[in-house]
């Protein structure tokens, strides 16, 4: 695939992640009140939560400056991801980076719009609940795992790691 076409495919992947994340959050925001729980499966609920921290609510106690500090951090990370994706020569690693970028931008949008990230997926078992998350979070985690796998495969094959 030519470089321009590869970057276009990556951009479309990032936009698809961003769009799916926005659509899912809009549905939840229109259907639920904060804290409301909708059981879906024995291990899955949909619940509206505003996460003012970072992953799993970390750094949620930073005070009034927290949303802006977290937006600045997220924008810096997104810029780094974009720079890396535009320079990455391994197609699968590049695609993983675009996926992470789409998820990161979905959560940046939330922080700018709501002052917090909208989370709604509640996985649980035997009374234990994983911290609520959203599709953007899933894309970030999935993309990072994909990138790690690609990097390990490249290292085994003697190619450079990301």
Backbone bond lengths (Angstrom), bond angles and torsions (degrees), N, CA, C in turn:
res aa  C-N    CA-C-N  psi(-1)  N-CA   C-N-CA  omega(-1)  CA-C   N-CA-C  phi
1 X - - - 1.453 - - 1.529 108.01 -
2 X 1.323 115.80 133.94 1.454 119.66 177.89 1.523 110.01 -63.42
3 X 1.326 115.88 154.37 1.464 120.62 -175.47 1.527 111.93 -59.62
4 X 1.322 117.76 -44.14 1.466 120.53 179.65 1.518 111.99 -62.02
5 X 1.330 116.58 -42.04 1.465 120.45 178.52 1.522 110.80 -66.95
6 X 1.325 116.85 -36.78 1.470 120.57 178.90 1.521 110.46 -65.16
7 X 1.324 117.04 -41.16 1.466 119.71 178.53 1.526 110.94 -68.60
8 X 1.326 116.75 -36.64 1.462 119.59 176.86 1.525 110.44 -64.12
9 X 1.327 117.38 -42.61 1.472 120.90 177.43 1.523 110.33 -61.45
10 X 1.325 117.05 -41.26 1.460 120.54 177.81 1.512 111.99 -64.77
11 X 1.324 116.22 -43.57 1.463 120.27 177.90 1.523 110.69 -61.00
12 X 1.330 117.00 -41.97 1.466 120.52 177.95 1.528 111.13 -63.82
13 X 1.333 117.27 -37.23 1.471 120.59 176.65 1.525 110.09 -63.91
14 X 1.337 116.89 -44.90 1.467 120.54 178.65 1.525 110.58 -61.71
15 X 1.327 116.87 -42.47 1.469 120.49 178.48 1.522 111.69 -66.21
16 X 1.328 117.53 -36.26 1.470 120.78 177.43 1.524 110.62 -64.98
17 X 1.327 116.89 -43.20 1.471 120.48 177.41 1.523 109.31 -62.39
18 X 1.329 116.81 -48.35 1.464 121.33 179.73 1.527 110.70 -58.86
19 X 1.328 117.03 -46.00 1.466 121.16 -179.05 1.517 113.08 -64.42
20 X 1.325 117.14 -44.11 1.470 120.43 178.32 1.523 110.66 -64.36
21 X 1.328 116.32 -39.23 1.462 120.60 177.89 1.526 110.48 -63.52
22 X 1.326 117.05 -48.07 1.475 120.95 -179.69 1.523 110.58 -60.98
23 X 1.330 116.98 -46.16 1.470 120.58 -178.03 1.523 110.92 -61.87
24 X 1.327 117.22 -44.16 1.467 119.91 -179.00 1.523 110.82 -65.05
25 X 1.319 117.17 -40.15 1.465 120.25 179.81 1.525 111.24 -68.50
26 X 1.324 117.24 -38.88 1.469 119.55 177.51 1.523 111.26 -61.70
27 X 1.328 116.69 -41.38 1.469 119.85 177.24 1.522 111.18 -59.96
28 X 1.318 116.35 -46.11 1.466 120.61 -178.97 1.526 110.38 -66.53
29 X 1.331 117.58 -43.43 1.464 120.71 -179.77 1.525 112.05 -62.17
30 X 1.313 116.91 -34.65 1.473 120.36 179.69 1.519 112.61 -79.23
31 X 1.332 117.17 -25.79 1.466 120.45 -172.98 1.526 114.20 -97.39
32 X 1.327 117.97 -25.90 1.466 119.88 -171.06 1.521 112.47 -123.90
33 X 1.314 114.44 155.61 1.457 122.71 168.97 1.526 107.22 -96.48
34 X 1.346 118.09 153.69 1.470 118.94 178.16 1.532 112.02 -53.27
35 X 1.316 115.28 132.22 1.460 121.44 179.10 1.515 114.94 85.78
36 X 1.326 117.74 -12.97 1.472 121.03 178.90 1.533 109.37 -67.25
37 X 1.323 116.30 138.11 1.466 121.90 -176.59 1.522 109.87 -116.54
38 X 1.327 116.40 130.27 1.460 122.35 175.55 1.528 107.72 -119.53
39 X 1.344 117.97 107.12 1.467 119.88 177.10 1.531 110.43 -66.22
40 X 1.325 116.65 134.63 1.462 122.26 179.65 1.525 109.97 -114.71
41 X 1.310 116.43 -49.60 1.465 124.48 177.88 1.526 107.42 -136.44
42 X 1.322 118.25 166.39 1.469 119.15 -179.24 1.535 114.14 -57.55
43 X 1.319 117.78 -18.08 1.465 121.75 -178.71 1.526 112.95 -119.45
44 X 1.348 117.29 6.20 1.462 121.00 -173.76 1.519 111.29 -138.52
45 X 1.333 115.37 127.56 1.460 122.57 171.90 1.524 108.49 -121.64
46 X 1.318 115.27 157.31 1.459 121.31 167.28 1.523 105.43 -107.79
47 X 1.330 116.69 128.22 1.463 122.07 -176.66 1.529 108.17 -145.70
48 X 1.324 117.02 137.61 1.463 120.44 179.38 1.524 109.68 -89.92
49 X 1.342 115.33 118.48 1.460 122.29 -179.96 1.529 107.94 -132.53
50 X 1.321 116.77 135.57 1.461 121.27 172.87 1.523 108.00 -99.61
51 X 1.323 116.96 112.05 1.462 122.96 -178.21 1.524 108.40 -93.50
52 X 1.323 116.05 108.93 1.466 120.93 -178.67 1.529 112.38 -88.46
53 X 1.335 117.49 -8.27 1.463 121.43 178.00 1.521 110.31 -98.07
54 X 1.324 115.41 -152.17 1.464 120.33 174.33 1.513 107.08 -106.46
55 X 1.292 118.29 -149.32 1.461 121.23 -177.82 1.517 111.43 -48.44
56 X 1.316 115.11 128.96 1.459 123.32 177.14 1.525 112.12 60.28
57 X 1.337 117.87 25.20 1.453 121.57 177.25 1.522 114.55 80.86
58 X 1.336 118.29 5.97 1.462 120.66 179.28 1.526 110.13 -61.02
59 X 1.288 117.16 145.89 1.465 125.46 178.67 1.522 113.09 65.62
60 X 1.317 117.43 19.32 1.458 120.73 179.55 1.512 112.96 -69.06
61 X 1.317 119.24 -15.38 1.454 122.34 -177.41 1.519 113.92 -97.87
62 X 1.314 119.13 26.18 1.461 121.46 -178.74 1.523 113.39 -77.17
63 X 1.314 118.42 -7.20 1.456 120.90 178.65 1.515 112.81 88.76
64 X 1.345 115.21 -160.43 1.465 121.76 -172.93 1.526 113.02 -64.70
65 X 1.318 117.63 -27.61 1.466 120.54 -178.70 1.520 112.31 -79.34
66 X 1.316 117.49 -13.80 1.464 121.23 -174.09 1.522 113.91 -53.26
67 X 1.347 119.42 -49.86 1.477 117.51 -177.60 1.525 112.72 -57.46
68 X 1.317 117.52 -41.68 1.460 120.04 -177.44 1.519 111.62 -73.33
69 X 1.316 117.01 -38.38 1.465 119.75 176.17 1.524 110.66 -62.90
70 X 1.331 116.43 -42.10 1.462 120.25 -179.70 1.523 111.35 -69.47
71 X 1.339 118.02 -35.39 1.466 120.75 175.80 1.526 109.72 -64.30
72 X 1.322 117.33 -46.08 1.468 120.33 179.10 1.522 111.48 -60.56
73 X 1.325 116.76 -43.39 1.458 120.67 177.64 1.526 110.81 -62.01
74 X 1.327 116.54 -45.59 1.467 120.65 -178.76 1.527 111.62 -65.21
75 X 1.323 117.75 -39.46 1.467 120.85 178.49 1.528 110.01 -65.80
76 X 1.324 117.07 -40.48 1.468 120.24 177.40 1.526 110.70 -62.58
77 X 1.321 116.73 -42.70 1.467 120.47 178.38 1.527 110.43 -65.13
78 X 1.342 116.99 -41.81 1.466 120.48 178.68 1.530 110.64 -61.94
79 X 1.331 117.28 -40.84 1.467 120.46 178.04 1.528 110.85 -63.51
80 X 1.323 116.74 -40.82 1.464 120.86 177.13 1.529 110.93 -63.57
81 X 1.333 116.59 -42.63 1.469 120.38 178.13 1.526 111.31 -62.27
82 X 1.329 116.95 -42.31 1.463 120.98 178.53 1.530 110.15 -62.59
83 X 1.320 116.90 -46.71 1.463 121.51 178.49 1.528 110.15 -57.44
84 X 1.333 116.24 -46.18 1.465 121.61 -178.92 1.530 110.55 -64.87
85 X 1.335 116.94 -45.83 1.473 120.84 -178.31 1.525 111.28 -61.53
86 X 1.323 117.35 -37.75 1.461 120.81 -179.35 1.527 112.58 -71.65
87 X 1.323 117.15 -18.62 1.464 121.10 -178.93 1.525 113.80 -106.40
88 X 1.312 117.21 -13.71 1.474 121.76 -177.22 1.521 109.78 -68.90
89 X 1.346 116.54 131.29 1.465 119.84 -178.44 1.530 113.29 -97.54
90 X 1.319 118.42 -11.36 1.470 120.69 178.65 1.531 108.55 -89.37
91 X 1.326 118.19 118.24 1.466 121.13 -174.47 1.532 114.42 -56.00
92 X 1.325 118.08 -42.94 1.467 119.81 -177.64 1.528 111.05 -70.08
93 X 1.312 117.33 -38.58 1.467 120.74 177.12 1.524 109.83 -65.97
94 X 1.332 116.31 -41.16 1.462 120.44 178.73 1.527 110.38 -61.91
95 X 1.333 116.85 -43.48 1.467 120.76 179.51 1.532 110.44 -63.32
96 X 1.326 117.02 -40.81 1.470 120.79 177.77 1.527 110.56 -61.17
97 X 1.314 117.06 -41.60 1.467 120.81 178.88 1.525 111.54 -63.57
98 X 1.328 117.37 -41.13 1.465 120.44 177.32 1.530 110.78 -63.68
99 X 1.333 116.86 -36.79 1.464 121.20 178.24 1.528 110.47 -64.42
100 X 1.323 116.38 -45.08 1.467 120.87 177.33 1.528 109.77 -61.57
101 X 1.319 116.77 -42.15 1.463 120.96 179.56 1.529 111.24 -60.60
102 X 1.331 117.56 -43.77 1.466 120.63 178.18 1.518 111.89 -59.66
103 X 1.328 116.62 -42.45 1.461 120.35 177.68 1.518 112.18 -66.48
104 X 1.327 116.35 -42.64 1.465 120.28 179.55 1.526 110.73 -60.84
105 X 1.326 116.80 -42.49 1.463 120.12 179.89 1.528 111.93 -67.21
106 X 1.336 117.19 -32.92 1.465 119.96 175.67 1.514 111.71 -60.81
107 X 1.317 116.80 -41.61 1.459 120.17 179.68 1.529 112.47 -76.53
108 X 1.348 117.80 -32.25 1.467 120.43 174.34 1.527 109.30 -62.06
109 X 1.323 116.59 -43.83 1.468 120.44 178.34 1.527 110.25 -55.78
110 X 1.332 116.84 -46.06 1.470 120.57 179.26 1.522 111.52 -58.65
111 X 1.315 116.82 -44.76 1.469 119.60 -178.36 1.524 110.94 -63.16
112 X 1.325 116.69 -39.02 1.462 119.89 178.37 1.525 111.46 -69.92
113 X 1.309 117.29 -38.34 1.473 122.27 -175.82 1.523 112.99 -82.49
114 X 1.344 116.90 -41.02 1.466 120.98 -171.99 1.527 113.68 -116.33
115 X 1.326 118.07 -8.29 1.457 120.65 -175.30 1.520 112.55 74.46
116 X 1.312 116.49 8.06 1.465 123.53 -178.89 1.523 107.68 -163.20
117 X 1.320 116.09 164.19 1.464 121.20 176.50 1.525 108.68 -90.91
118 X 1.329 116.12 134.95 1.462 122.05 177.81 1.526 108.46 -83.88
119 X 1.326 116.34 115.81 1.464 122.55 176.87 1.520 108.55 -112.85
120 X 1.341 116.50 150.02 1.465 117.80 -177.18 1.526 115.22 -151.78
121 X 1.308 119.15 -12.63 1.467 120.86 -179.93 1.527 108.20 -88.83
122 X 1.322 116.32 120.95 1.467 122.77 -178.97 1.522 108.62 -119.43
123 X 1.337 116.34 99.59 1.467 121.46 175.73 1.520 108.43 -91.45
124 X 1.337 116.29 137.59 1.460 119.06 -177.63 1.519 110.73 -151.93
125 X 1.332 114.74 158.01 1.468 121.91 176.75 1.524 108.29 -158.79
126 X 1.304 116.07 136.13 1.471 122.82 175.31 1.526 112.15 51.04
127 X 1.329 116.44 39.88 1.457 120.62 177.87 1.517 114.82 82.40
128 X 1.331 117.86 -3.30 1.458 121.75 179.22 1.525 109.04 -100.78
129 X 1.334 117.48 129.56 1.467 122.65 -179.54 1.522 110.03 -112.66
130 X 1.334 115.29 128.42 1.452 120.55 170.79 1.525 106.31 -69.81
131 X 1.337 120.27 146.65 1.468 119.32 177.16 1.534 110.71 -56.29
132 X 1.318 115.80 139.63 1.468 120.58 -179.02 1.532 109.64 -58.13
133 X 1.334 115.06 146.62 1.460 120.61 179.62 1.518 109.17 -145.17
134 X 1.325 117.33 -176.13 1.466 122.52 -178.05 1.526 109.78 -138.50
135 X 1.326 116.50 -178.91 1.469 119.74 -178.50 1.526 112.47 -66.27
136 X 1.332 117.01 -33.88 1.467 119.44 177.24 1.523 110.32 -62.15
137 X 1.338 116.53 -43.29 1.468 120.43 177.63 1.526 110.54 -60.28
138 X 1.330 116.21 -43.66 1.467 120.56 -179.88 1.530 110.51 -62.76
139 X 1.336 117.43 -38.76 1.466 120.86 178.30 1.525 111.06 -66.58
140 X 1.328 116.87 -40.21 1.465 120.49 178.45 1.525 110.00 -63.28
141 X 1.327 116.85 -50.22 1.469 120.48 -179.26 1.529 110.51 -63.13
142 X 1.343 116.74 -45.98 1.462 120.07 179.22 1.518 111.97 -61.40
143 X 1.331 117.20 -43.04 1.459 120.73 178.89 1.517 112.65 -64.94
144 X 1.330 116.82 -39.97 1.469 120.26 178.39 1.527 110.32 -65.60
145 X 1.336 116.94 -43.60 1.466 119.78 177.81 1.529 111.01 -62.58
146 X 1.332 116.39 -41.56 1.461 121.79 177.36 1.533 110.00 -60.89
147 X 1.328 116.64 -44.88 1.457 121.50 179.38 1.529 111.03 -63.26
148 X 1.328 116.99 -42.10 1.465 120.24 177.04 1.525 111.17 -62.27
149 X 1.333 116.45 -44.60 1.463 120.15 178.08 1.511 112.01 -61.48
150 X 1.315 116.48 -43.05 1.466 121.63 178.04 1.525 110.57 -63.33
151 X 1.318 116.74 -40.72 1.463 120.91 179.81 1.524 111.29 -67.06
152 X 1.325 116.93 -41.00 1.469 120.14 176.91 1.521 110.99 -64.55
153 X 1.324 116.50 -42.01 1.467 120.08 178.18 1.525 110.53 -63.40
154 X 1.333 117.02 -40.92 1.463 120.67 178.84 1.521 110.78 -64.87
155 X 1.329 116.83 -39.00 1.466 120.66 179.49 1.525 110.76 -65.45
156 X 1.305 116.90 -39.35 1.473 120.53 178.56 1.518 111.28 -67.01
157 X 1.318 115.95 -32.94 1.463 120.32 -179.35 1.516 113.01 -85.55
158 X 1.325 116.76 2.07 1.455 120.26 178.97 1.514 113.83 84.80
159 X 1.333 117.59 1.42 1.462 120.51 177.36 1.519 108.65 -85.44
160 X 1.317 116.27 164.82 1.464 119.40 -179.01 1.523 110.83 -71.08
161 X 1.300 116.36 152.56 1.464 122.12 176.28 1.511 108.71 -88.35
162 X 1.324 115.36 159.52 1.467 120.52 177.66 1.502 110.54 -68.43
